Amino acid sequence: MSAQKRTTSGVLGGLLAFLGMSVAAGVLVTAAVTPAIAVTGMATTNSINLFENLPSYLEIGDLAQKTNIFATNNDGSPHLLASFYEQDREEVGWDNVSQFAKDAAVAGEDPRFYEHGGVDIQGTVRGALFTALGKSVQGGSSITQQYVKNVLVQKAELAAKTQAELDAAYEKATATTADRKLKEMRFAIGLEKKYPKNTILQGYLNIAGYGGRVYGIQAASQYYFGVDAKNLNIEQSAALLAIVNNPVKYRLDQPDSKTNGAATVVNGKPVPYALTKERRDYIIDRMLEYKKITKAQHDAAKATPIAPVITPPSTGCTTAGDAAYFCDYVYWTILNDPAFGKTEDDRLTTLKRGGLDIYTTLDLDLQNAAAGAIAGNIPQVDPRLDIGSSAVSVQPGTGRVLEMAQNKTYSQDSEVLASGAQFSAVNYNTDFKYGGSSGFQPGSTYKVFTLAEWLKEGHSLNETVDARVRSNWGTFQDSCNGPQSFPGFAPKNDEGGGGGFWTALYNTQNSENSGFIAMAKELDLCGIRKTAESFGVHTATGDPLTQGAGAVLGTNEIAPVTMAAAFATIAASGMHCDPIVIDKITKQDGSTITPPSANCTQNVDPKITAGMEYAMQRVITAGTATASYGRTSPKVPMIGKTGTTDNNEATWMSGASTKVATVVGVYNASGHVNLRSTYINGTQAAVIRHIIWPAIMSVANAKYGGDDFPQVDSSSLKSVSATVPDVRGKSIQEAQSLIEGAGFGFADGGQQDSELPAGQVSSTNPSGNAPKGSVVTVYTSNGSLVLLPNAIGQDEGTARGTLNQFQIKKQDGDVTDPNQDGKVIATDPAAGAATKPGSQVTITVGKLKK
């Protein structure tokens, strides 16, 4: 940076140029800086108004400071994840700076600081003369003048946008001209009229450059010696103030630099930091001279070699380790939020110069569990495919993101990224505008939104649909775009087979593709999309969600954190919260900034989510997610849903307790490799999700517990009945149309004996009322039966003639009515019964009882 150019020689050159100016310039100095003002300290009075109008930018206020991002340890203490800064600075108060450092500054730079009124004329003239005579360099500017110069330099640099502009701004702000020096003196006197000496000294220590990007006494203390400014000893204080004198030459993080006397040898031994030590010892001598330390302290300090303990500060999210991608999400949250500035550039300035302390939602226990589970099961690089894996957890009811991990090492350095596929700047878990990818297909995990719409429209979990696999699903309702058909759309079920007549509960538990398409056939595709949006679902790119039949099975590309927030909405009884990563933001003065809101709203009827939870608990205890459930310990009530995309290219396990929702994916970050055909360390890649997810949720359950989900409403479990149409006498085609139109499944039961003409429908099973959606089996007549003629009241002979198509068996029956004597009083089968010709018919003939 251009700050590295700040040398004493530049200042002295300016003084020499100034002192070498014409008599007119000298007169101007005398007029502007009279002994009454500059020497005696009378600048603190109100008798002279020459310097009343102090520019606002010289006010001693907040300086550019680094922003720190923290997680919170279990004991409540902060855990630093990363820092962002243009200048590594942490402003500190008067009481948080060692008295040795204050004394070193005054003794080494401005011994008459507490006596003059802003400009030390004696020191200025002496410094110029010593330099002109070739003697040791003496500081000419007062501490107040140096503070003013630093402010002017930073003001000029802040407006620069390129390195060339930055260099030019620095040169202009430090130009060795009489005009600049006079301006600096004038401002110094004005500053002293407004502020106490200690405030100015504190401002100077906080703004001074200490080499490279290190600014301010606190950052310098931590960087060079690993201590706080209040704990600096004599030799450390003097060494830091030596650096201020010439930040390029005297900095302590370049021990081999020739400019710092690397070649200096004393008594046959090289002296590390020889030039800095020379300047340090000069300051220690001055501290003794001005009675700031004792002779014993002086001797001990000078005898101590310079031994820095370089402690580099955090520089961006790369220092956050396993939580780097979470940190990156925090970074983009700030850059996307207008609360931190009108433009993205303004927000970046706030981040790098605002001195904020940002306390995040990160749970270090869950983060460690997620990062460890991924690292232990998924390689960063695999020669067979571009393997990707991610995990993210969200707290239901708050939207707080508790962990975020993936199988790559975070970097934003183009050279690092080019060095290997194990590095990535892309956050797999987040939206594109938050540093993420274009999203991933969630597969069958998306089916839960069709389930929500099913319940919302009054359907029951126990309602049956015709889920038989077919090549043409016909027309779907779409209230937004009109009726839609999808030629060639013929999804199969994961287990194979032709499907069946299944309830919505069965479809959910076993993740049946044909079952959910059959459910969607009875719904509105536009309604399914809108219901998904009520759970906060959106594409990772910001494009509208598609709502075709394929979308029911999870073809939209969505960020995992969005799906985690959606599952958290289910677990929170329909309360949707946007994912948030910041709990609290404090400024250096202790005031706070309101963090981005989760915007929690009750988007979904709790009756609907209770029905979803009922079905999704079955998924995890007895359905497709049992592999995850079995590995989770301790167990609490949990819901779940698995997802697998076409060709098994992406596999997902998503689920939640009432306290934590977690989404885990193993997938092709790019490319098309079948994960069921790929094994990693002997384990099928497609099932590794069922190892990672329970590893995270086991920690979550142990730490947060989990409550019972709400009782399901009876309406979600009701058996919905309808009347089976009477189709006797219809053709089989007419019967199918009528039965399916009434909401039943249709099955052809084949032919049966019937008196109806062959080919006509003879019966159905069931008939009358039956559960809506259940299968109705239709039978057709083979024409083999006739209706038994009525022979009642006929004599035996006549009756035999009437029933001549049948074998007759006679039996007597007692009667008391003479008119029935010798007449047929009953037949078996009864008259009108459908009976096969040639079969036996028993007639009962009346016999008068005597």
C-alpha positions in Angstrom: 0.0 0.0 0.0 1.0 3.6 -0.4 1.1 3.9 3.4 4.4 2.1 3.2 5.9 5.2 1.6 5.5 7.3 4.7 9.1 8.1 5.8 10.7 10.7 8.0 12.7 11.8 5.0 9.6 13.0 3.3 8.6 15.0 6.3 12.0 16.5 6.8 12.3 17.3 3.1 9.1 19.2 3.4 10.4 21.1 6.4 13.7 21.9 4.7 11.8 23.1 1.7 9.6 25.1 3.9 12.5 26.7 5.9 14.2 27.4 2.7 11.3 29.5 1.4 11.4 33.2 1.0 11.3 35.7 3.8 7.6 36.1 2.9 7.0 32.6 3.9 8.8 33.2 7.1 6.6 36.2 7.8 3.5 34.1 7.0 4.6 31.5 9.6 5.2 34.2 12.2 1.8 35.7 11.5 0.0 32.3 11.6 1.9 30.8 14.4 2.8 33.5 16.9 4.7 32.6 20.1 1.6 33.6 22.0 -0.3 30.8 20.3 2.2 28.1 19.3 4.7 28.3 22.0 3.0 29.3 25.2 -0.1 27.2 24.7 -2.5 30.1 24.6 -4.3 28.4 21.7 -6.7 27.0 24.2 -8.2 30.5 24.8 -10.9 32.1 22.7 -8.9 35.4 22.2 -7.8 34.5 18.7 -10.3 33.2 16.1 -7.9 32.5 13.3 -8.3 28.8 13.6 -11.9 28.5 14.7 -13.1 26.8 11.5 -11.7 23.3 11.8 -12.7 21.0 9.0 -15.1 18.3 10.0 -12.9 15.5 8.8 -10.3 16.4 11.4 -12.8 15.7 14.1 -11.4 13.0 16.4 -14.0 10.4 15.8 -14.3 6.8 14.6 -11.4 5.6 12.4 -11.5 2.9 9.8 -11.5 -0.3 11.7 -11.7 -4.0 10.9 -14.9 -5.9 11.2 -14.9 -9.1 13.2 -17.2 -12.0 12.7 -17.8 -14.3 15.7 -19.4 -17.5 16.6 -20.3 -18.1 20.2 -18.8 -20.8 22.4 -21.1 -22.9 24.7 -19.9 -20.8 27.7 -21.0 -17.7 25.9 -17.6 -16.4 25.0 -16.9 -15.1 21.5 -15.0 -17.3 19.0 -13.4 -15.3 16.2 -14.1 -16.7 12.8 -12.7 -14.0 10.5 -12.0 -10.3 10.1 -12.4 -7.9 7.2 -10.4 -4.7 6.8 -8.6 -2.3 4.5 -6.6 -1.3 7.5 -6.0 -3.7 10.4 -7.1 -1.5 13.2 -8.9 -1.8 16.5 -9.5 1.6 18.1 -8.9 1.6 21.9 -9.5 4.1 24.6 -7.0 6.0 26.8 -7.1 3.5 29.6 -6.4 0.6 27.3 -3.0 1.8 26.2 0.1 1.2 28.3 1.5 4.2 29.9 4.9 3.2 28.6 3.5 3.5 25.0 2.1 7.0 25.7 5.4 8.1 27.3 7.4 6.6 24.4 5.4 8.5 21.9 5.9 11.8 23.7 9.5 11.3 24.6 10.5 10.0 21.1 8.4 12.2 18.9 7.3 15.4 20.8 8.9 16.0 24.2 7.2 19.4 24.6 3.8 17.9 23.6 2.1 19.0 26.8 3.6 22.5 26.6 3.1 23.8 23.1 -0.2 24.8 21.4 0.0 22.5 18.5 3.2 23.4 16.8 6.6 23.1 18.5 8.6 25.9 16.8 11.8 25.0 18.7 11.6 21.4 17.7 10.8 22.2 14.1 13.7 24.5 13.7 16.1 22.2 15.6 15.0 19.2 13.5 15.6 21.1 10.3 19.0 22.3 11.4 20.1 18.9 12.6 19.1 17.3 9.3 20.8 20.1 7.3 24.0 19.6 9.2 23.9 15.8 8.6 23.4 14.9 12.3 21.0 12.2 13.5 17.5 12.7 12.3 15.3 14.6 14.7 11.5 14.8 14.5 10.3 18.2 13.4 6.5 17.8 13.5 4.6 17.8 16.7 2.3 14.8 17.6 -0.6 17.0 16.8 0.8 17.8 13.4 1.5 14.1 12.7 -2.1 13.3 13.6 -3.3 16.0 11.2 -1.0 14.6 8.4 -2.3 11.1 9.0 -5.9 12.3 8.7 -5.2 14.2 5.5 -3.5 11.2 4.0 -6.3 8.9 4.9 -8.9 11.3 3.6 -7.1 11.5 0.3 -6.6 7.8 0.0 -10.2 7.0 0.9 -11.4 8.8 -2.3 -9.0 6.8 -4.5 -10.4 3.8 -6.5 -7.2 2.5 -8.2 -3.6 2.0 -7.0 -2.5 4.8 -9.3 -5.1 7.1 -7.7 -4.0 5.9 -4.3 -0.3 6.7 -5.0 -1.2 10.1 -6.4 -3.4 10.9 -3.4 -0.6 10.0 -1.0 2.0 12.1 -2.9 -0.3 15.1 -2.9 -1.1 14.8 0.8 2.5 14.5 1.7 4.1 16.9 -0.8 7.0 18.8 0.7 5.6 22.3 0.1 5.3 25.3 2.3 1.6 25.5 1.6 1.0 22.0 2.8 3.2 22.5 5.9 1.4 25.8 6.8 -1.9 24.1 6.3 -0.8 21.3 8.6 0.3 23.7 11.3 -2.8 25.7 11.1 -5.0 22.6 11.5 -2.8 21.4 14.4 -3.4 24.6 16.3 -7.1 24.5 15.6 -7.2 20.9 16.7 -5.6 21.8 20.0 -8.1 24.6 20.6 -10.9 22.0 20.5 -9.5 18.8 22.1 -7.6 18.0 25.3 -4.0 16.8 24.9 -4.7 13.3 26.0 -7.5 13.0 23.4 -5.1 14.1 20.7 -2.4 11.7 21.8 -5.0 8.9 21.9 -6.1 9.8 18.4 -2.5 9.8 17.2 -1.7 6.3 18.6 -4.9 4.9 17.1 -4.4 6.4 13.6 -0.7 5.9 13.1 0.7 3.4 10.6 2.9 0.6 12.0 3.9 -1.0 8.7 2.0 -2.7 5.9 -1.8 -2.8 6.6 -1.3 -2.5 10.4 -2.7 0.7 11.9 -3.2 1.8 15.4 -1.5 0.8 18.6 -3.8 -2.1 19.5 -3.5 -3.9 16.1 0.2 -3.3 16.1 0.6 -4.7 19.7 -1.3 -7.8 18.7 0.4 -8.3 15.3 4.0 -7.8 16.4 4.0 -9.0 20.0 0.7 -10.9 20.5 -0.4 -8.7 23.4 -3.0 -6.0 24.0 -1.8 -2.4 23.9 -2.5 -2.0 27.6 0.0 -4.7 28.4 3.0 -3.4 26.4 6.3 -3.2 28.3 9.0 -0.5 27.8 11.0 -2.2 25.0 7.9 -3.2 23.1 6.4 0.3 23.4 9.6 1.9 22.2 9.9 -0.6 19.3 6.4 0.1 18.1 6.9 3.9 18.3 10.1 3.4 16.4 8.1 1.8 13.5 5.8 4.8 13.4 8.9 7.0 12.6 9.4 5.0 9.4 6.9 2.2 8.8 8.8 0.8 5.8 12.3 0.7 7.2 11.5 -0.3 10.8 8.7 -2.8 10.6 9.4 -6.1 12.4 7.8 -8.7 10.2 10.7 -8.7 7.6 13.8 -9.8 9.6 15.9 -10.4 6.5 15.2 -7.0 5.0 18.4 -5.2 4.2 16.6 -1.9 4.9 16.3 -3.0 8.5 20.0 -3.7 9.0 20.1 -7.4 8.3 23.7 -7.1 7.4 24.7 -5.4 10.7 27.2 -7.4 12.8 28.2 -6.5 16.3 31.0 -8.6 18.0 30.8 -11.1 15.2 27.1 -11.7 15.6 24.3 -10.4 13.4 21.9 -8.0 15.1 18.3 -8.7 14.1 16.3 -5.6 13.3 19.4 -3.5 13.8 18.0 -0.2 12.5 14.7 -0.6 14.5 16.8 -1.4 17.6 18.8 1.8 17.0 15.6 3.9 16.9 14.0 1.9 19.7 17.1 2.5 22.0 17.0 6.2 21.1 13.4 6.4 22.3 14.3 4.5 25.5 17.1 7.0 26.1 14.6 9.9 25.7 12.2 8.2 28.1 15.0 8.1 30.7 16.0 11.7 29.9 12.5 12.9 30.5 12.1 10.8 33.7 9.5 8.5 32.4 11.5 5.4 33.5 14.2 4.6 36.0 17.8 4.0 35.1 17.4 0.3 36.0 14.3 0.0 33.7 16.3 1.9 31.0 19.3 -0.5 31.1 17.1 -3.6 31.2 15.0 -2.5 28.3 18.0 -1.6 26.1 19.7 -4.9 26.9 16.6 -6.8 25.7 16.8 -7.9 22.0 13.9 -7.2 19.7 12.0 -10.5 19.6 8.6 -10.1 17.8 5.9 -12.7 18.0 4.2 -12.1 14.7 0.5 -12.9 15.0 -1.2 -12.4 11.7 -4.7 -11.2 12.0 -7.7 -12.9 10.3 -8.0 -11.8 6.7 -11.3 -12.8 5.4 -13.2 -16.1 5.5 -10.3 -18.3 4.6 -9.3 -18.1 8.3 -12.7 -19.5 9.4 -11.6 -23.1 8.6 -14.4 -25.5 8.4 -16.9 -22.6 8.8 -15.5 -20.7 5.9 -18.5 -21.2 3.7 -20.8 -20.1 6.6 -18.6 -17.0 7.0 -18.9 -16.4 3.2 -22.7 -16.5 3.6 -22.4 -13.8 6.3 -20.2 -11.7 3.9 -22.8 -11.9 1.1 -25.7 -11.2 3.6 -24.1 -7.9 4.4 -23.3 -7.1 0.7 -26.9 -7.8 -0.3 -28.6 -5.8 2.5 -29.3 -2.1 2.0 -29.2 -1.5 5.7 -25.4 -1.6 5.4 -25.2 1.0 2.5 -27.0 2.1 -0.6 -24.7 0.3 -3.0 -22.7 -2.9 -2.8 -19.5 -0.7 -2.8 -20.9 1.2 0.2 -21.7 -2.1 2.0 -18.2 -3.4 1.3 -16.8 -0.2 2.8 -18.9 -0.7 5.9 -17.6 -4.2 6.2 -14.0 -3.3 5.8 -13.9 0.0 7.6 -16.9 0.0 9.9 -15.3 -1.7 12.9 -18.3 -3.9 13.5 -18.5 -6.9 15.8 -20.9 -9.4 14.1 -22.1 -12.2 16.2 -23.5 -15.0 14.1 -26.0 -17.9 14.5 -23.3 -20.6 14.0 -23.4 -23.5 16.4 -19.9 -24.7 16.7 -20.9 -28.2 17.9 -23.2 -28.8 14.9 -20.6 -27.2 12.6 -17.9 -29.5 13.8 -20.2 -32.5 13.4 -21.2 -31.6 9.9 -17.7 -30.8 8.7 -16.3 -34.0 10.3 -19.1 -36.2 8.9 -18.5 -34.8 5.4 -14.7 -35.0 5.6 -14.8 -38.5 7.0 -17.0 -39.9 4.2 -16.7 -37.7 1.1 -13.3 -36.9 -0.6 -12.6 -33.4 -1.8 -11.6 -34.7 -5.2 -12.4 -38.0 -6.9 -11.0 -38.9 -10.4 -14.3 -40.5 -11.4 -16.6 -37.6 -10.9 -16.9 -34.0 -9.7 -18.1 -35.2 -6.3 -20.0 -32.6 -4.2 -21.5 -32.8 -0.7 -23.1 -30.3 1.6 -24.9 -30.0 4.8 -26.9 -27.1 6.3 -29.1 -26.9 9.4 -31.8 -24.3 10.2 -33.6 -23.7 13.5 -37.4 -23.9 13.2 -39.3 -20.8 14.3 -36.3 -18.5 14.0 -34.6 -19.2 10.7 -31.1 -19.2 12.4 -28.6 -21.1 10.3 -26.8 -23.4 12.8 -24.2 -25.0 10.5 -23.1 -25.0 6.9 -20.4 -27.3 5.5 -19.3 -28.8 2.2 -16.5 -31.1 0.9 -14.2 -28.3 -0.5 -11.7 -25.9 0.9 -12.8 -22.3 0.7 -10.7 -19.8 -1.3 -11.3 -16.6 -3.3 -7.7 -16.6 -4.5 -7.6 -17.2 -8.3 -4.2 -18.8 -8.1 -5.3 -21.1 -5.3 -8.5 -22.1 -7.1 -6.5 -22.9 -10.2 -4.2 -25.2 -8.2 -6.7 -28.0 -7.6 -10.3 -29.1 -7.6 -10.2 -29.4 -3.8 -10.6 -25.6 -3.6 -13.8 -23.7 -4.4 -15.2 -20.2 -4.1 -18.7 -21.5 -4.7 -20.9 -22.1 -1.7 -23.0 -25.2 -2.6 -25.6 -24.4 0.1 -26.7 -20.9 -0.9 -28.4 -18.9 -3.7 -26.3 -17.6 -6.6 -26.5 -14.0 -5.3 -25.1 -15.1 -1.9 -22.0 -16.7 -3.4 -23.7 -19.9 -4.3 -24.2 -22.0 -7.4 -27.3 -22.1 -9.7 -28.8 -24.7 -7.3 -29.5 -28.4 -7.4 -32.5 -30.5 -8.2 -33.9 -31.7 -4.8 -35.6 -34.7 -6.3 -38.3 -36.4 -4.2 -37.8 -34.1 -1.2 -39.9 -31.6 -3.2 -42.9 -34.0 -3.1 -43.7 -32.7 0.4 -45.2 -29.6 -1.3 -47.6 -31.6 -3.4 -48.5 -33.4 -0.1 -49.2 -30.0 1.4 -51.4 -29.0 -1.5 -53.2 -32.3 -1.3 -54.1 -31.7 2.3 -54.9 -28.0 1.7 -57.5 -29.0 -0.9 -59.3 -31.2 1.6 -57.9 -34.6 0.5 -57.0 -37.2 3.1 -53.8 -39.1 3.8 -56.0 -42.3 3.6 -57.5 -41.3 0.2 -56.5 -43.7 -2.6 -55.3 -42.7 -6.1 -54.7 -44.8 -9.2 -50.9 -44.8 -9.1 -50.4 -47.4 -11.8 -47.5 -46.5 -14.1 -48.6 -45.3 -17.5 -47.1 -43.9 -20.7 -49.6 -41.1 -21.0 -50.9 -39.2 -18.0 -53.3 -37.1 -20.0 -54.2 -33.6 -19.1 -53.3 -31.8 -15.8 -55.1 -28.8 -14.4 -53.2 -25.5 -14.3 -55.1 -22.4 -13.2 -52.2 -20.1 -14.2 -51.4 -21.4 -17.7 -54.5 -23.5 -18.7 -54.7 -27.3 -19.0 -51.3 -28.9 -19.6 -50.3 -32.2 -21.1 -46.8 -33.6 -21.2 -46.2 -36.1 -24.0 -43.5 -38.7 -23.3 -43.7 -38.0 -19.5 -43.7 -41.5 -18.0 -41.9 -41.6 -14.7 -41.2 -45.0 -13.1 -41.0 -45.9 -9.5 -37.7 -46.5 -7.8 -38.6 -50.0 -6.8 -39.8 -50.9 -10.3 -43.1 -52.5 -11.0 -46.3 -51.2 -12.4 -47.6 -49.2 -9.5 -50.9 -49.7 -7.9 -53.9 -48.1 -6.1 -52.2 -46.4 -3.2 -53.1 -43.9 -0.5 -51.4 -40.5 -0.2 -49.8 -41.8 3.1 -48.4 -44.9 1.3 -47.1 -42.7 -1.5 -45.3 -40.4 0.9 -43.9 -43.2 3.1 -42.4 -45.0 0.1 -41.8 -41.9 -2.1 -43.8 -43.3 -5.0 -43.3 -41.2 -8.2 -46.5 -42.5 -9.9 -48.4 -42.0 -6.7 -47.5 -38.3 -6.5 -48.2 -37.7 -10.2 -51.6 -39.3 -9.6 -52.2 -37.0 -6.7 -51.1 -34.0 -8.8 -53.7 -35.1 -11.4 -56.4 -34.3 -8.9 -54.8 -31.0 -8.0 -53.8 -27.7 -9.7 -50.1 -27.5 -10.9 -50.2 -23.7 -10.3 -51.5 -24.4 -6.7 -48.7 -26.8 -6.0 -46.2 -24.1 -7.1 -47.8 -21.4 -4.9 -47.9 -23.8 -2.0 -44.2 -24.5 -2.4 -43.6 -20.7 -2.4 -45.5 -20.4 0.9 -42.8 -22.5 2.4 -40.2 -20.0 1.1 -39.1 -22.2 -1.9 -37.5 -20.3 -4.8 -34.9 -21.2 -7.4 -31.2 -20.5 -6.5 -30.9 -18.1 -9.5 -34.1 -16.1 -8.7 -35.9 -17.4 -11.8 -39.6 -18.3 -11.4 -40.3 -21.9 -10.2 -41.5 -24.2 -13.0 -44.8 -25.9 -12.3 -45.0 -28.7 -14.9 -45.7 -32.3 -13.9 -41.9 -33.0 -13.7 -41.6 -30.2 -11.1 -43.7 -32.4 -8.7 -40.8 -34.8 -8.6 -38.2 -32.1 -7.9 -36.7 -30.8 -11.1 -36.4 -27.1 -10.0 -32.9 -26.1 -9.0 -32.9 -24.9 -5.4 -30.3 -24.1 -2.9 -30.0 -26.5 0.1 -30.4 -23.7 2.6 -33.8 -22.9 1.0 -34.9 -26.5 1.4 -33.7 -26.5 5.0 -35.7 -23.4 5.7 -38.8 -25.1 4.1 -38.4 -28.2 6.3 -38.0 -25.9 9.3 -41.3 -24.4 8.3 -43.0 -27.8 8.4 -41.4 -28.5 11.8 -42.5 -25.1 13.1 -46.2 -25.7 12.3 -46.2 -23.5 9.2 -44.2 -20.6 10.6 -41.8 -19.6 7.8 -38.6 -17.7 8.6 -36.0 -16.6 6.1 -32.6 -18.0 6.8 -30.5 -15.6 8.9 -26.9 -15.8 10.0 -26.5 -12.8 12.2 -27.8 -12.5 15.8 -26.3 -9.2 16.8 -24.1 -6.4 15.4 -22.3 -3.9 17.7 -20.2 -0.9 16.8 -17.1 0.2 18.6 -19.0 2.7 20.7 -21.2 -0.1 22.1 -24.3 0.9 20.0 -26.0 -1.8 17.9 -27.2 -2.2 14.4 -30.3 -4.1 13.7 -29.4 -7.3 11.9 -31.3 -8.6 8.8 -34.7 -9.9 9.8 -35.9 -13.5 9.4 -39.4 -12.0 8.5 -41.1 -14.9 10.3 -44.7 -15.2 9.2 -47.4 -17.9 9.6 -47.6 -18.9 6.0 -49.2 -22.3 6.3 -52.2 -23.6 8.2 -50.9 -25.7 11.2 -53.6 -28.4 10.3 -51.8 -28.9 7.0 -48.3 -29.2 8.5 -49.7 -31.5 11.2 -50.9 -33.9 8.4 -47.5 -33.6 6.7 -45.7 -34.3 9.9 -47.8 -37.4 10.5 -46.9 -38.8 7.1 -43.2 -37.7 7.3 -42.7 -39.4 10.6 -43.7 -42.6 8.8 -41.1 -41.9 6.2 -38.3 -41.8 8.8 -39.5 -44.7 11.0 -40.9 -47.1 8.4 -40.2 -45.7 5.0 -37.4 -44.6 2.7 -35.5 -42.7 5.5 -35.1 -45.6 8.0 -31.4 -45.9 7.2 -30.9 -42.4 8.7 -33.3 -43.0 11.6 -31.5 -46.2 12.6 -28.1 -44.4 12.9 -29.5 -41.4 14.9 -28.9 -41.4 18.6 -30.5 -40.1 20.8 -33.8 -40.3 19.0 -36.5 -37.7 19.4 -39.6 -37.2 17.3 -38.4 -36.5 13.7 -39.8 -36.0 10.2 -37.9 -36.8 7.0 -38.0 -37.2 3.3 -35.5 -38.6 0.9 -34.7 -37.5 -2.6 -33.0 -39.0 -5.6 -32.8 -37.4 -9.0 -32.8 -39.0 -12.5 -29.9 -41.5 -13.0 -29.1 -41.2 -9.3 -27.0 -38.1 -9.9 -28.0 -36.4 -6.7 -29.2 -38.0 -3.4 -30.7 -36.1 -0.5 -31.7 -36.7 3.0 -33.8 -33.9 4.6 -35.5 -33.9 7.9 -36.2 -32.2 11.2 -37.0 -32.3 14.8 -39.1 -29.5 16.3 -35.7 -27.8 17.1 -33.4 -28.4 14.1 -33.9 -29.0 10.4 -31.1 -30.5 8.4 -30.6 -31.1 4.7 -27.7 -33.2 3.5 -26.8 -33.9 -0.1 -24.3 -36.1 -2.0 -24.3 -35.3 -5.7 -22.5 -34.5 -8.9 -21.4 -30.9 -8.5 -21.2 -31.1 -12.3 -21.4 -34.0 -14.7 -23.6 -37.0 -14.8 -22.3 -40.1 -12.8 -24.7 -42.6 -11.3 -24.1 -42.6 -7.5 -25.6 -46.0 -7.1 -22.9 -47.4 -9.4 -20.2 -45.5 -7.5 -18.5 -46.7 -4.3 -16.5 -44.5 -2.0 -14.3 -46.4 0.5 -16.5 -49.5 -0.1 -19.8 -47.6 0.6 -22.3 -46.9 -2.2 -22.1 -43.2 -2.8 -25.9 -43.0 -2.9 -26.3 -44.0 0.7 -23.6 -41.8 2.3 -26.3 -39.2 2.9 -27.7 -41.7 5.5 -24.3 -41.5 7.3 -23.8 -37.8 7.3 -27.4 -36.7 8.2 -27.6 -38.8 11.4 -24.1 -37.7 12.5 -25.4 -34.1 12.5 -28.8 -34.8 14.0 -27.4 -37.0 16.7 -25.5 -33.9 18.0 -28.6 -31.7 17.4 -30.9 -34.1 19.3 -28.5 -34.4 22.2 -28.0 -30.6 22.5 -31.5 -29.3 21.6 -33.8 -32.2 22.2 -37.1 -32.3 20.4 -40.8 -32.2 21.2 -43.7 -34.2 20.0 -45.2 -33.0 16.8 -48.8 -31.7 17.0 -51.7 -34.2 16.8 -52.9 -34.7 13.3 -56.4 -33.3 12.6 -59.0 -36.1 12.0 -59.8 -34.5 8.6 -56.4 -35.5 7.4 -57.0 -39.1 8.2 -60.7 -39.5 7.2 -61.9 -42.1 4.8 -63.7 -40.3 2.1 -66.6 -42.2 0.6 -68.5 -41.9 -2.6 -71.2 -43.8 -4.5 -70.0 -46.3 -7.0 -71.9 -45.7 -10.2 -74.4 -48.4 -11.3 -73.0 -49.6 -14.5 -74.9 -52.9 -15.0 -75.8 -53.4 -18.6 -73.1 -50.9 -19.8 -70.2 -51.7 -22.0 -66.9 -52.1 -20.3 -65.7 -48.8 -21.9 -68.7 -46.9 -20.6 -68.3 -48.4 -17.2 -64.6 -47.4 -16.9 -65.4 -43.8 -17.9 -68.2 -43.5 -15.4 -66.2 -45.1 -12.5 -63.0 -43.1 -13.1 -65.1 -40.0 -13.5 -66.5 -40.6 -10.0 -63.0 -40.7 -8.5 -62.4 -44.4 -8.3 -59.7 -46.6 -9.7 -60.9 -49.1 -12.4 -60.0 -52.8 -12.7 -61.4 -55.2 -15.2 -62.4 -58.4 -13.4 -63.2 -60.4 -16.5 -66.3 -62.3 -17.3 -68.7 -64.0 -14.9 -71.9 -66.0 -15.2 -74.8 -63.6 -15.7 -78.2 -63.5 -17.3 -77.3 -60.3 -19.1 -76.2 -60.4 -22.7 -72.6 -61.4 -23.1 -70.2 -58.4 -22.9 -72.4 -56.2 -20.8 -71.3 -55.2 -17.3 -72.9 -57.6 -14.9 -71.6 -56.4 -11.5 -69.0 -54.3 -9.6 -67.0 -54.9 -6.4 -67.5 -52.9 -4.4 -70.9 -51.4 -5.1 -72.9 -48.8 -3.3 -70.7 -46.6 -1.1 -66.9 -47.1 -1.1 -63.8 -45.1 0.0 -63.0 -42.5 -2.6 -60.1 -43.4 -4.7 -60.4 -47.1 -4.0 -60.4 -49.6 -6.8 -63.7 -50.8 -8.3 -63.5 -54.1 -10.1 -65.9 -54.4 -13.0 -67.2 -57.8 -14.3 -68.9 -58.5 -17.6 -71.5 -61.1 -18.4 -70.7 -64.2 -20.4 -74.4 -64.7 -21.1 -74.5 -68.2 -19.5 -77.5 -67.6 -17.1 -81.2 -67.2 -17.6 -83.8 -66.0 -15.2 -85.8 -68.9 -13.6 -89.4 -68.8 -14.8 -92.2 -68.5 -12.2 -94.0 -71.9 -11.8 -95.7 -71.0 -8.5 -99.4 -72.2 -8.5 -99.0 -74.6 -11.4 -99.6 -78.3 -11.1 -96.6 -80.5 -11.3 -97.0 -81.4 -14.9 -97.4 -77.8 -16.0 -94.5 -76.7 -13.9 -92.2 -79.3 -15.4 -93.1 -77.9 -18.8 -92.4 -74.4 -17.6 -89.0 -75.4 -16.2 -88.1 -77.7 -19.1 -84.5 -76.2 -19.3 -83.7 -77.5 -15.9 -83.4 -80.8 -14.1 -86.4 -81.1 -11.8 -86.4 -82.5 -8.4 -89.8 -82.8 -6.6 -90.5 -82.7 -2.9 -93.8 -82.5 -1.0 -94.8 -79.7 1.3 -97.8 -79.8 3.8 -100.5 -77.3 3.2 -103.8 -76.6 4.9 -105.4 -74.7 2.0 -107.2 -77.0 -0.4 -106.5 -74.7 -3.3 -102.7 -75.4 -2.9 -103.1 -79.1 -2.9 -101.1 -80.5 -5.8 -99.8 -77.1 -6.8 -96.2 -75.8 -6.8 -95.8 -73.7 -3.7 -92.0 -72.9 -3.9 -88.9 -73.4 -6.1 -85.2 -73.4 -5.3 -83.7 -71.3 -6.7 -86.6 -68.8 -6.4 -88.4 -67.5 -9.4 -86.5 -64.7 -11.2 -83.1 -66.0 -10.0 -80.3 -66.1 -12.6 -79.8 -69.8 -13.1 -77.6 -71.8 -15.4 -79.7 -74.0 -17.9 -79.5 -77.7 -17.1 -78.9 -77.1 -13.4 -81.2 -78.7 -10.8 -84.3 -76.9 -9.7 -86.2 -78.2 -6.7 -90.0 -77.7 -6.8 -92.2 -78.1 -3.7 -95.7 -79.4 -4.4 -98.4 -78.8 -1.8 -100.0 -81.8 -0.1 -103.2 -81.3 2.0 -102.6 -82.2 5.5 -105.3 -84.5 6.9 
